[in-house]
Amino acid sequence: RCRMPFEQRAEVATQPQARRLLALMAEKETNLCVAADRTLGRDVGPHICVLKVHCDILDDFSPDFVSRLRDLAKRHNFLIMEDRKLADIGHVTRLQATGGQFRIADWADLVTAHALPGPGLLSGLEGAHGMAAVLVAEMSSEGSPINEEYSAAALAMAETHGHLVAGLVCQSDLATDPGLLQFTPGVSFSGGASDGLGQRYREPGHVVGRGGCDVIIVGRGVAEASDPRSAAESYRQAAFRAYRERLKTE
Ligand code: UP6
C-alpha cells in the first residue's frame, strides 16, 4: 500500500469517494487536508485535497455557507470532510447524517465516525447521498483509551464495509488495502509540541514517511500562521515530498 502511487491506488480502490480522492491527490500533487475549524477554504483551496470542517463550531453555518463551500470545492478541486465523529446507533446516525439543521449528507463528501457502536452505524449511513465514512481507529490526543484491539476492530469494520468506508483516521500504519486512505491529525512543523489540552504533534515528514499516513490533517499549523496560504503550501510540499520518498523505499 505504502509503496503504490496514488494514481494506481485510485484504480484499485472500490469506494467511489476514495477513488475520487486518490485520483485528485495524484493530479493536484497534494496530500494535505486543512482543518478549517474557524475559517473558509478560500486561501488554502489550491493547496489541499480535502477541507475538513466541524459544522457545529462554524460561526457562519447556513445554507448559503454550504453553497459557497461547494462552489469553492468545485473551483479548486478538493473534497469536503465533515469531522462529525458520529458515534451512535444506526438509526440516530442516519438522522444525524441526513437531517437536523446541518443536513451533512447534502454537502459533505466524507464524514468521520467512531467505530465504537459497531457496523450498525455504517448501515445508518447507507444511502446518505454517496457520502463515505472515515472511521476513527486511533486518536492523536494524550490518554486516549483506544488500544490495539480496538484499532484492529475498527480496521476490520472498514474492510468489511468497503463500499461505505473511504479510510481511517489513525496515527500508525494500520491498513494494508491500497484502496483505504489513512488520515493523520496532530501534525505540525513543531513536532513534539502539545497545545496544553492533550493534543500531541508530530512532523509531516515523519507521519507520511514512517507512519504510513496518506493525508496529513493540519489545523492550527495553517490557521494560526501569519500567512495561512504560504503555510499551507509549505505543509503540502513537506507531505508530498515525504510521499514521493516513501515510494522509493524498499
Ligand atoms: N482531530 C485530532 N485528533 C484526532 C482526530 N481528529 O486532532 O485523533 C481533529 C481535531 C481538529 C484537527 O478535531 O479539527 O484534527 C487538529 O487540529 P490542530 O492541527 O489545530 O490540532
Boltz pocket constraint, residues with backbone or C-beta under 6 A from the ligand:
constraints:
  - pocket:
      binder: B
      contacts: [[A, 35], [A, 37], [A, 83], [A, 138], [A, 139], [A, 140], [A, 141], [A, 169], [A, 185], [A, 186], [A, 187], [A, 199], [A, 217], [A, 218], [A, 219], [A, 220], [A, 221]]
      max_distance: 6.0
